[in-house]
Amino acid sequence: MAEADRHVGILGTGSYLPEKVLTNADLERMVDTTDEWITTRTGIKERHIAADDETVGDMGAAAARQALANAGIGPESIDLIIVATITPDSYFPSTACQVQHKLGIKNVPSFDLSAACSGFVYGFSVAEQFIKGGSAKHVLVVAAEKLSAITDWSDRSTCVLFGDGAGAAVLGPVESGGILGTHLGADGSGGDLLYCRATASRSNGPHGGSPTPSNTLQMQGNVLFKHAVRLMTDAALTVIKPLGLTAADIKLIIPHQANSRILNAVAKRLGIDPQTQLYLNLEKRGNMSAASTAIALAEAVEEGRMKRGDIILLDAFGGGLTWGAMAIQW
């Protein structure tokens, strides 16, 4: 088989969540909000928050170890490491280099990828190209975020949304199926709708006070809502239509876990049953940017939500603006 014709699939997945859980009741004591207000508008009940001394690299490495174990391969078999994050531990070295070191992997290319909430899908697409091009056999794609470090914990409109965590997957050649189609997009003119000017992921708001306003996440939620629904729907259809598929053919859509209202609106536009075809862990995880889709994928696998031959769809939208969708046959 020619390199370009080889099938690229998921060999193993993993996830990691920090121990501390921040509930809506906790937030009621921190800002002027209520559990009912948060639940009605977001669908979120709780989220995990990293410890002060817990880094993005720590979380990413933990998820990666699980993915490697589930793939049945050792760290020495990895040829490339991609870490999707918008909350790196430092501007440099990259979080990918830190994950590489924590895993005991040496002398393989490692780099960070910044595409906000779409980062995991972007990372999968890059990994696929390396494998199809023959320069890598096994690629470790990690999505890790410590959004608590860039959240303004006095802003009730944003602090209720975000959590911390990491997900990972090992991609490699498979005999059939695997990645069937991908669509990525970006529109920099919408960058001022969701942004953070700087990052300092070693600080942690709920434990040690909020970062300065210039270092916190800023969002125009009402405007983003419309963009997210439209672009996630369009991205999904752009992927599946050339494959001769309809939304009914998709066993499970695993979206970025942004907001339950957004996801239900996307499900309605696609004409799918949200109860059976849409995977949601938002209630207990919150929005973890790039890590959301990665963790949701790992949890869906662990729950046995897909079987061999099933077609799943990853679908994400985030700051940049960025978006991406990918159809995968299991």
C-alpha positions as a printed NumPy array, in Angstrom:
array([[  0.   ,   0.   ,   0.   ],
       [  1.282,   3.454,  -0.914],
       [  1.986,   5.711,   2.022],
       [ -0.736,   8.185,   1.001],
       [ -3.289,   5.354,   0.848],
       [ -2.617,   3.948,   4.284],
       [ -5.45 ,   4.102,   6.801],
       [ -4.841,   6.092,   9.983],
       [ -6.867,   5.284,  13.073],
       [ -7.023,   5.578,  16.838],
       [ -5.016,   2.902,  18.635],
       [ -5.674,   4.009,  22.209],
       [ -7.136,   6.854,  24.254],
       [ -6.661,   8.215,  27.754],
       [ -7.741,  11.039,  30.024],
       [ -6.866,  12.756,  33.277],
       [ -8.902,  14.958,  35.594],
       [ -7.563,  16.843,  38.634],
       [ -8.792,  15.7  ,  42.038],
       [-10.447,  18.944,  43.122],
       [-14.073,  19.4  ,  42.039],
       [-15.612,  22.877,  41.972],
       [-19.399,  22.684,  42.167],
       [-22.054,  25.263,  41.39 ],
       [-22.676,  25.473,  45.116],
       [-19.02 ,  26.455,  45.569],
       [-19.407,  29.157,  42.935],
       [-22.481,  30.512,  44.718],
       [-20.162,  31.368,  47.603],
       [-17.611,  33.018,  45.298],
       [-19.681,  35.196,  42.955],
       [-23.243,  36.445,  42.571],
       [-24.743,  33.4  ,  40.861],
       [-26.94 ,  30.389,  41.532],
       [-26.922,  26.733,  40.601],
       [-30.194,  27.254,  38.699],
       [-28.744,  30.154,  36.678],
       [-25.621,  28.186,  35.728],
       [-27.452,  24.956,  34.928],
       [-30.159,  26.602,  32.842],
       [-27.731,  28.597,  30.722],
       [-24.837,  26.166,  30.406],
       [-25.819,  22.659,  31.516],
       [-22.799,  22.568,  33.84 ],
       [-23.003,  21.333,  37.437],
       [-19.336,  20.893,  38.318],
       [-15.836,  21.094,  36.908],
       [-12.363,  19.869,  37.91 ],
       [ -9.697,  22.356,  38.989],
       [ -5.952,  21.652,  38.97 ],
       [ -3.905,  22.069,  42.132],
       [ -1.593,  25.054,  42.469],
       [  1.488,  22.957,  41.709],
       [ -0.173,  20.806,  39.003],
       [  1.006,  21.819,  35.548],
       [ -0.434,  21.343,  32.097],
       [  2.511,  19.06 ,  31.37 ],
       [  1.681,  16.922,  34.424],
       [ -1.906,  16.461,  33.291],
       [ -0.954,  15.83 ,  29.675],
       [  1.597,  13.192,  30.626],
       [ -0.932,  11.404,  32.846],
       [ -3.461,  11.21 ,  30.01 ],
       [ -0.726,  10.112,  27.598],
       [  0.359,   7.237,  29.853],
       [ -3.197,   5.902,  29.839],
       [ -3.462,   6.261,  26.06 ],
       [ -0.193,   4.39 ,  25.558],
       [ -1.33 ,   1.604,  27.893],
       [ -4.657,   1.283,  26.083],
       [ -2.849,   1.237,  22.725],
       [ -0.608,  -1.539,  23.994],
       [  2.596,   0.206,  23.012],
       [  5.473,   1.685,  24.977],
       [  6.776,   5.266,  24.921],
       [  9.704,   4.123,  22.802],
       [  7.292,   3.46 ,  19.911],
       [  6.172,   7.113,  19.652],
       [  7.628,   9.021,  16.69 ],
       [  6.001,  12.424,  17.246],
       [  4.259,  14.298,  20.07 ],
       [  1.681,  17.039,  19.478],
       [  0.174,  18.906,  22.423],
       [ -2.882,  21.078,  21.791],
       [ -3.131,  23.778,  24.462],
       [ -3.856,  27.46 ,  24.978],
       [ -2.557,  27.399,  28.56 ],
       [  1.07 ,  26.248,  28.211],
       [  3.237,  26.028,  31.291],
       [  5.657,  28.435,  29.645],
       [  6.084,  30.221,  26.348],
       [  9.074,  27.942,  25.896],
       [ 10.038,  25.207,  26.271],
       [  6.85 ,  23.84 ,  24.791],
       [  4.478,  21.764,  26.862],
       [  5.069,  18.986,  24.314],
       [  8.752,  18.918,  25.22 ],
       [  7.807,  18.725,  28.89 ],
       [  5.394,  15.859,  28.219],
       [  8.113,  14.112,  26.215],
       [ 10.516,  14.376,  29.151],
       [  7.937,  13.199,  31.707],
       [  7.235,  10.119,  29.568],
       [ 10.928,   9.31 ,  29.203],
       [ 10.8  ,   9.676,  25.418],
       [ 13.943,  10.949,  23.711],
       [ 14.859,  12.434,  20.352],
       [ 11.439,  12.639,  18.71 ],
       [  9.952,  15.88 ,  17.363],
       [  7.532,  17.49 ,  19.818],
       [  5.59 ,  20.712,  19.487],
       [  2.568,  22.622,  20.788],
       [ -0.418,  23.473,  18.641],
       [ -2.647,  26.465,  19.418],
       [ -6.157,  26.292,  17.959],
       [ -8.158,  26.842,  21.16 ],
       [-11.14 ,  24.496,  21.528],
       [-10.542,  23.018,  18.075],
       [ -6.992,  22.009,  18.981],
       [ -7.568,  18.277,  19.385],
       [ -9.181,  17.959,  15.94 ],
       [ -6.406,  20.085,  14.426],
       [ -3.847,  17.843,  16.156],
       [ -5.451,  14.697,  14.741],
       [ -5.288,  16.168,  11.241],
       [ -1.591,  17.031,  11.576],
       [ -0.829,  13.583,  12.972],
       [ -2.635,  11.933,  10.056],
       [ -0.453,  13.791,   7.567],
       [  2.771,  12.701,   9.274],
       [  1.648,   9.068,   9.293],
       [  0.385,   9.088,   5.709],
       [  3.563,  10.821,   4.593],
       [  5.643,   8.034,   6.11 ],
       [  7.672,  10.18 ,   8.511],
       [  5.926,   8.756,  11.581],
       [  4.204,   5.499,  12.463],
       [  2.813,   6.262,  15.909],
       [  1.841,   9.804,  16.905],
       [  0.806,  10.873,  20.381],
       [ -1.782,  13.674,  20.322],
       [ -2.446,  15.305,  23.69 ],
       [ -4.891,  18.072,  24.599],
       [ -4.277,  19.58 ,  28.03 ],
       [ -5.626,  22.75 ,  29.608],
       [ -5.479,  24.641,  32.88 ],
       [ -8.167,  27.212,  32.155],
       [ -8.55 ,  27.981,  35.856],
       [ -5.292,  29.917,  35.539],
       [ -6.661,  32.352,  32.948],
       [-10.168,  32.69 ,  34.368],
       [-11.343,  35.84 ,  36.117],
       [-12.966,  34.339,  39.191],
       [-14.86 ,  37.542,  39.902],
       [-16.611,  37.459,  36.498],
       [-19.76 ,  35.384,  36.898],
       [-20.372,  35.239,  33.146],
       [-17.159,  33.265,  32.468],
       [-15.945,  31.665,  35.701],
       [-18.875,  29.24 ,  35.771],
       [-17.886,  27.722,  32.428],
       [-14.352,  26.431,  32.614],
       [-12.447,  23.488,  34.048],
       [ -9.082,  21.74 ,  33.809],
       [ -7.983,  18.374,  32.473],
       [ -6.249,  16.453,  29.71 ],
       [ -7.03 ,  13.852,  27.091],
       [ -4.772,  11.929,  24.73 ],
       [ -4.825,   9.5  ,  21.838],
       [ -2.277,   7.392,  19.996],
       [ -2.762,   7.42 ,  16.234],
       [ -1.224,   4.914,  13.866],
       [ -1.806,   2.753,  10.789],
       [ -4.875,   0.498,  10.766],
       [ -5.977,  -2.124,   8.253],
       [ -9.235,  -0.4  ,   7.343],
       [-11.473,   2.483,   8.324],
       [ -9.841,   5.085,  10.533],
       [-10.002,   8.747,   9.555],
       [-12.414,   9.112,   6.631],
       [-12.537,  12.867,   6.185],
       [-11.596,  16.145,   7.829],
       [-12.595,  19.77 ,   7.587],
       [-10.652,  22.547,   9.34 ],
       [-11.33 ,  26.26 ,   9.242],
       [-10.439,  29.59 ,  10.803],
       [-11.561,  33.207,  10.666],
       [ -9.207,  35.637,  12.365],
       [-11.674,  38.515,  11.99 ],
       [-13.583,  37.017,  14.928],
       [-10.581,  36.905,  17.209],
       [-11.909,  39.605,  19.532],
       [-14.935,  37.484,  20.417],
       [-12.916,  35.054,  22.551],
       [ -9.334,  35.716,  23.572],
       [ -6.663,  35.929,  26.262],
       [ -3.76 ,  38.308,  25.794],
       [ -1.316,  36.329,  27.911],
       [ -1.157,  33.155,  29.961],
       [  0.292,  32.125,  33.297],
       [ -0.812,  28.553,  33.864],
       [  1.193,  28.054,  37.029],
       [ -1.132,  30.399,  38.909],
       [ -4.559,  29.213,  39.967],
       [ -7.513,  31.467,  40.605],
       [ -9.768,  29.516,  42.972],
       [ -6.848,  28.794,  45.322],
       [ -4.667,  31.856,  45.083],
       [ -6.699,  34.77 ,  43.729],
       [ -7.505,  35.778,  40.174],
       [ -4.859,  36.672,  37.597],
       [ -4.78 ,  40.287,  36.442],
       [ -7.488,  41.286,  33.922],
       [ -4.98 ,  41.505,  31.064],
       [ -4.141,  37.835,  31.598],
       [ -7.675,  36.481,  31.783],
       [-10.039,  35.026,  29.235],
       [-12.453,  37.499,  27.626],
       [-15.582,  36.389,  25.814],
       [-18.623,  37.789,  24.   ],
       [-20.874,  34.84 ,  24.684],
       [-24.046,  35.903,  22.897],
       [-22.256,  36.538,  19.608],
       [-20.179,  33.371,  19.916],
       [-23.307,  31.282,  20.397],
       [-24.546,  32.006,  16.873],
       [-21.133,  31.416,  15.309],
       [-20.669,  28.139,  17.193],
       [-24.02 ,  26.664,  16.154],
       [-23.568,  27.621,  12.506],
       [-19.928,  26.613,  12.144],
       [-20.16 ,  23.311,  14.034],
       [-23.169,  22.344,  11.923],
       [-21.496,  23.402,   8.681],
       [-18.234,  21.629,   9.57 ],
       [-20.058,  18.365,  10.254],
       [-21.968,  18.493,   6.977],
       [-18.86 ,  19.501,   5.022],
       [-17.15 ,  16.314,   6.223],
       [-19.914,  13.774,   5.838],
       [-21.556,  14.837,   2.548],
       [-18.559,  13.987,   0.279],
       [-18.433,  10.586,   1.986],
       [-22.004,   9.871,   0.934],
       [-23.138,   9.917,   4.553],
       [-25.956,  11.643,   6.368],
       [-26.171,  12.554,  10.039],
       [-28.266,   9.419,  10.549],
       [-25.225,   7.322,   9.589],
       [-23.164,   8.73 ,  12.446],
       [-23.168,   6.447,  15.471],
       [-21.912,   9.123,  17.841],
       [-21.011,  12.778,  17.544],
       [-18.384,  13.805,  20.091],
       [-18.428,  17.606,  20.18 ],
       [-16.449,  20.208,  22.022],
       [-18.236,  20.566,  25.346],
       [-18.957,  24.286,  25.287],
       [-22.549,  24.81 ,  26.328],
       [-25.557,  22.496,  26.358],
       [-27.722,  25.017,  24.496],
       [-25.165,  25.253,  21.686],
       [-24.901,  21.487,  21.38 ],
       [-28.654,  20.912,  21.424],
       [-29.04 ,  23.554,  18.712],
       [-26.389,  21.797,  16.591],
       [-28.158,  18.462,  17.11 ],
       [-31.453,  20.007,  16.002],
       [-29.915,  21.483,  12.841],
       [-28.314,  18.147,  11.977],
       [-31.561,  16.305,  12.656],
       [-30.015,  13.83 ,  15.097],
       [-31.312,  12.415,  18.36 ],
       [-29.272,  14.166,  21.075],
       [-30.075,  11.419,  23.559],
       [-28.471,   8.64 ,  21.516],
       [-26.179,  10.276,  18.95 ],
       [-24.642,  13.151,  20.902],
       [-22.028,  12.449,  23.571],
       [-22.131,  14.89 ,  26.475],
       [-20.013,  15.001,  29.631],
       [-20.434,  18.76 ,  30.068],
       [-22.45 ,  18.493,  33.265],
       [-19.525,  17.111,  35.276],
       [-16.569,  18.502,  33.307],
       [-17.388,  22.025,  32.107],
       [-15.581,  23.562,  29.147],
       [-11.926,  22.489,  29.002],
       [-11.078,  24.004,  25.613],
       [ -8.991,  21.563,  23.536],
       [ -9.145,  18.945,  26.292],
       [-12.945,  18.746,  26.132],
       [-13.179,  16.727,  22.92 ],
       [-10.171,  14.61 ,  23.901],
       [-11.597,  13.661,  27.293],
       [-15.078,  13.088,  25.862],
       [-13.59 ,  10.721,  23.269],
       [-11.666,   8.78 ,  25.913],
       [-14.724,   8.51 ,  28.153],
       [-16.942,   7.392,  25.269],
       [-14.423,   4.659,  24.456],
       [-14.259,   3.595,  28.103],
       [-18.059,   3.413,  28.236],
       [-18.154,   1.217,  25.135],
       [-20.251,   3.672,  23.137],
       [-18.808,   2.587,  19.782],
       [-18.046,  -0.778,  18.232],
       [-15.978,  -1.861,  15.249],
       [-17.319,  -0.407,  12.027],
       [-19.204,   2.452,  13.665],
       [-18.656,   5.944,  12.302],
       [-18.098,   8.719,  14.826],
       [-17.683,  12.428,  14.3  ],
       [-15.475,  14.84 ,  16.232],
       [-16.811,  18.401,  16.001],
       [-15.315,  21.508,  17.615],
       [-15.386,  25.296,  17.592],
       [-13.218,  27.772,  19.488],
       [-11.361,  31.021,  19.722],
       [ -9.468,  32.23 ,  16.724],
       [-12.077,  31.743,  15.473],
       [-11.315,  28.112,  14.65 ],
       [-13.418,  25.072,  13.883],
       [-12.935,  21.503,  12.772],
       [-14.76 ,  18.238,  12.207],
       [-13.466,  14.738,  11.515],
       [-15.263,  11.51 ,  10.561],
       [-13.644,   8.326,  11.86 ],
       [-14.641,   4.723,  11.28 ],
       [-13.977,   2.726,  14.411]])
